[in-house]
Amino acid sequence: MTLFDYYQIILLLLLFTFPLYLLNIKRQNKGSAPTNWPIVGMFPSIIPNIHRIHDFITQVLNETGGTFEFKGPRLAN
């Protein structure tokens, strides 16, 4: 009976650590492409990079294969 309990504990540990492992991999593979936020669009990612805007845009284009659609704030023309 105790052997069965050890298997349950190991299974529970795997079930809790595997999603954390996948989340960590997803965070590490994230490039510099801007995140599209619901209301403000991709504008918050431009603010910290405004002093090197041309280098930032070139970096985003290199990571996305040369094409990228910048989505601005909602209700903006």
N, C-alpha and C positions, 0 to 999 in steps of 0.2 A: 504494500500500500504506500509506503514512503517513497518508493521509486516513482510511482505515478505522480506524487506531489512534486517531486523534483522536475519532472517533465512539464508539469503545469507552470511552475515558476519560470523555467527556461522559456517556454512558449510565451508567457506574458511579457517577459523581458524583451524578447524579440519583437513582439507586437508593438511595444512602446518605443523601442529604439530604432526600428527600421523606418518609420515615418520621419523621425528626426534626422536620420541619415539622409533620406531623400530631400528633405527641406534644406539641409546644409549643402548638398550638391547643387540644388537649384540656385541658392544664393551665390555660390562661388562662380557659376557659369553666367551670371548676369553681366552683360556688357554695359557700355555707357549710353545705350539708346534710351532716350527719355521715356519715362512712365506717363501714360495718358490718364490723368486724374479726372474724376467725374465733372467737376464744375470749371476748374481752372485750366484744363487741358494739359499740355506739356510745358506750359510757361514756367512753373517752378524749377524745372531743370535748367532753364536758360539763365536764370538769375545768378546762380553761383559761377557760371561760366561766361558772364557778359564781358569780362576783361579779355577773354581769349575766344570770342565767339566764332571766328573763322576756323581756328584750330579745332574747336569742339564740333562744329558742323562737319568738318573734314573727317574727324574721328568717327562720328556717327555714320557718315556715308560709307566709310571703309568697312565698318562692322556690319552694315546692313546690305552690302553688295552694290552700293552705288545709287540706290533709290530709297527715299524716305519721305513720308508725308507727315509734316509737322501739323499737329492739331492744336489750334489756339483755344483761348477761353470760350466758353459757351456764350451765345448771344453777341459775339463780336463779328464784325463784317469780314 
